[in-house]
């Protein structure tokens, strides 16, 4: 139905405040210890959408009118589905489905509670395996270690290779032919998970 911009803005703002308050209450409830003498009511643990669940955390800068650039922290949670290949030599095809997100202008400490509340809502506590793909930010991996250990921890390829190139340019100089050759060998070792050979490759420089 027709609606003015001002009415739409007012409704979004009003509803948004309610959602923020509800999510904050959920986040606190999942991490708060009971008071002395308080009756403990165990929350129900929902079933995950698949036996294997994927989780990624990140921060992204947005320009807020009147406030400037600020970092929004976001968690993405998905179910992992695998297509079984028809032939033996075919690789398995992995799909991420049933995505959910939670994001806000939070410090890492507050975000840790918020992402955990979303993880609890999605049933990650009962998942047989959790896979987490992230960049190399320390605050991300501290949250992963605190909330999801043990899990399969993966640094995303783009950020990993960015660090490899940074190391190569520092070692051989920006644009040096040796840097390109060194990176290509490192990429081949990383792609095939030959970590011991990679360490040897780095130490040879």
C-alpha positions as CSV (number, residue, x, y, z in Angstrom):
1,X,0.0,0.0,0.0
2,X,1.2,3.6,-0.5
3,X,3.3,5.0,2.3
4,X,5.3,8.2,2.7
5,X,9.1,8.1,3.2
6,X,8.7,9.7,6.7
7,X,6.1,7.0,7.7
8,X,8.3,4.2,6.5
9,X,11.3,5.6,8.3
10,X,9.3,6.0,11.5
11,X,8.1,2.4,11.3
12,X,11.5,1.0,10.5
13,X,13.1,2.9,13.4
14,X,10.4,1.8,15.8
15,X,10.6,-1.8,14.8
16,X,14.4,-1.7,14.7
17,X,14.6,-0.6,18.3
18,X,12.3,-3.5,19.3
19,X,14.5,-6.0,17.4
20,X,17.7,-4.5,19.0
21,X,16.3,-4.8,22.5
22,X,15.1,-8.4,21.9
23,X,18.5,-9.5,20.5
24,X,20.3,-7.9,23.4
25,X,18.1,-9.7,25.9
26,X,18.7,-13.0,24.0
27,X,22.4,-12.5,24.0
28,X,22.6,-11.7,27.7
29,X,20.4,-14.7,28.5
30,X,22.7,-17.2,26.8
31,X,25.8,-16.1,28.7
32,X,24.4,-15.0,32.1
33,X,25.0,-17.1,35.2
34,X,22.0,-17.6,37.5
35,X,21.7,-15.5,40.6
36,X,22.2,-17.1,44.0
37,X,19.0,-19.0,44.9
38,X,17.5,-18.4,41.4
39,X,15.6,-21.4,39.9
40,X,17.6,-22.7,37.0
41,X,15.5,-23.2,33.9
42,X,17.4,-25.1,31.2
43,X,16.9,-23.7,27.7
44,X,15.9,-26.1,25.0
45,X,18.7,-26.9,22.5
46,X,17.3,-26.8,18.9
47,X,18.4,-29.2,16.3
48,X,20.8,-27.8,13.6
49,X,19.7,-27.8,10.0
50,X,22.5,-30.2,9.1
51,X,25.1,-32.3,10.9
52,X,27.8,-30.0,9.6
53,X,27.3,-26.2,10.1
54,X,29.4,-23.4,8.8
55,X,30.2,-20.2,10.7
56,X,32.0,-17.0,9.6
57,X,32.7,-13.8,11.4
58,X,33.9,-10.5,10.0
59,X,33.9,-6.7,10.3
60,X,33.0,-4.2,7.6
61,X,33.3,-0.4,7.6
62,X,30.2,1.6,6.8
63,X,29.8,5.4,6.6
64,X,27.1,6.5,9.0
65,X,25.5,9.9,8.3
66,X,26.8,12.4,10.8
67,X,29.1,9.9,12.5
68,X,31.6,8.9,9.9
69,X,33.1,5.4,9.3
70,X,32.4,2.7,11.8
71,X,32.9,-1.1,11.8
72,X,29.9,-3.3,11.7
73,X,30.6,-6.8,13.0
74,X,28.6,-9.6,11.5
75,X,28.2,-13.4,11.8
76,X,27.0,-15.6,9.1
77,X,25.7,-19.2,9.9
78,X,24.8,-21.8,7.2
79,X,24.0,-25.4,6.8
80,X,26.5,-27.5,4.9
81,X,25.2,-29.9,2.2
82,X,27.4,-32.2,0.2
83,X,26.5,-33.8,-3.1
84,X,27.8,-37.3,-3.3
85,X,29.7,-37.8,-6.6
86,X,28.4,-40.4,-9.0
87,X,31.9,-41.4,-10.1
88,X,34.8,-42.3,-7.8
89,X,37.2,-39.7,-9.3
90,X,34.7,-36.8,-9.1
91,X,35.1,-34.3,-6.3
92,X,32.4,-33.7,-3.8
93,X,30.4,-30.5,-4.3
94,X,29.6,-28.5,-1.2
95,X,26.7,-26.1,-0.9
96,X,26.0,-23.6,1.9
97,X,22.2,-23.2,2.5
98,X,19.7,-21.8,5.0
99,X,21.8,-18.8,5.9
100,X,21.2,-16.5,8.8
101,X,23.0,-13.4,9.9
102,X,23.3,-11.1,12.9
103,X,25.1,-7.7,12.7
104,X,25.6,-4.5,14.6
105,X,27.9,-1.7,15.7
106,X,29.3,-3.6,18.6
107,X,32.7,-4.0,20.2
108,X,34.2,-7.5,20.0
109,X,33.1,-8.3,23.6
110,X,29.4,-7.5,22.9
111,X,29.6,-9.1,19.5
112,X,30.8,-12.4,21.1
113,X,27.6,-12.6,23.0
114,X,25.4,-11.7,20.0
115,X,27.0,-14.2,17.6
116,X,26.7,-16.9,20.3
117,X,23.0,-16.2,20.7
118,X,22.5,-16.6,17.0
119,X,24.6,-19.8,17.1
120,X,22.4,-21.2,19.9
121,X,19.3,-20.3,17.9
122,X,20.6,-22.2,14.9
123,X,21.5,-25.3,17.0
124,X,25.3,-25.3,16.6
125,X,25.6,-26.8,20.1
126,X,24.3,-30.0,18.7
127,X,26.0,-30.0,15.4
128,X,28.4,-32.9,14.8
129,X,31.0,-30.6,13.2
130,X,31.5,-26.9,12.9
131,X,33.5,-25.3,10.1
132,X,34.7,-21.7,10.5
133,X,36.2,-19.8,7.6
134,X,37.5,-16.3,8.4
135,X,40.3,-13.8,7.7
136,X,43.2,-13.6,10.1
137,X,41.9,-11.0,12.5
138,X,42.9,-11.9,16.1
139,X,39.6,-10.9,17.7
140,X,37.8,-13.3,15.4
141,X,39.9,-16.3,16.3
142,X,39.7,-15.5,20.0
143,X,35.9,-15.8,19.7
144,X,36.2,-19.0,17.8
145,X,38.6,-20.5,20.4
146,X,36.3,-19.4,23.2
147,X,33.0,-20.6,21.7
148,X,33.6,-23.3,19.2
149,X,36.7,-25.3,20.0
150,X,37.2,-27.8,18.7
151,X,36.1,-27.0,15.1
152,X,37.6,-27.0,11.6
153,X,39.4,-23.6,11.4
154,X,40.1,-22.2,7.9
155,X,41.7,-18.9,6.9
156,X,40.0,-17.8,3.7
157,X,42.2,-18.1,0.6
158,X,42.1,-14.4,-0.5
159,X,43.4,-13.1,2.8
160,X,45.9,-15.9,3.2
161,X,47.5,-15.2,-0.2
162,X,47.5,-11.5,0.6
163,X,49.7,-12.3,3.6
164,X,51.9,-14.5,1.4
165,X,52.4,-11.7,-1.1
166,X,53.2,-9.3,1.7
167,X,55.9,-11.6,3.0
168,X,57.3,-12.1,-0.5
169,X,57.5,-8.4,-1.2
170,X,59.3,-7.8,2.1
171,X,61.7,-10.6,1.4
172,X,62.6,-10.0,-2.3
173,X,61.3,-6.5,-3.0
174,X,58.2,-5.2,-4.6
175,X,57.7,-6.7,-8.1
176,X,60.8,-8.9,-8.0
177,X,60.7,-12.0,-10.2
178,X,61.9,-14.1,-7.3
179,X,58.8,-12.9,-5.3
180,X,56.4,-14.3,-7.9
181,X,58.2,-17.6,-8.1
182,X,58.3,-17.9,-4.3
183,X,54.6,-17.1,-4.0
184,X,53.5,-19.6,-6.6
185,X,55.4,-22.4,-4.8
186,X,53.9,-21.3,-1.5
187,X,50.4,-21.3,-3.0
188,X,50.9,-24.8,-4.4
189,X,52.0,-26.1,-1.0
190,X,49.1,-24.3,0.8
191,X,46.5,-25.6,-1.6
192,X,47.6,-29.2,-1.0
193,X,47.9,-28.7,2.8
194,X,51.7,-29.5,2.9
195,X,52.3,-27.3,5.9
196,X,55.6,-28.9,6.9
197,X,57.0,-28.4,3.3
198,X,55.7,-24.8,3.5
199,X,57.6,-24.1,6.7
200,X,60.7,-25.5,5.0
201,X,60.1,-23.3,2.0
202,X,59.9,-20.2,4.2
203,X,63.0,-21.0,6.2
204,X,65.1,-21.5,3.0
205,X,64.9,-17.7,2.2
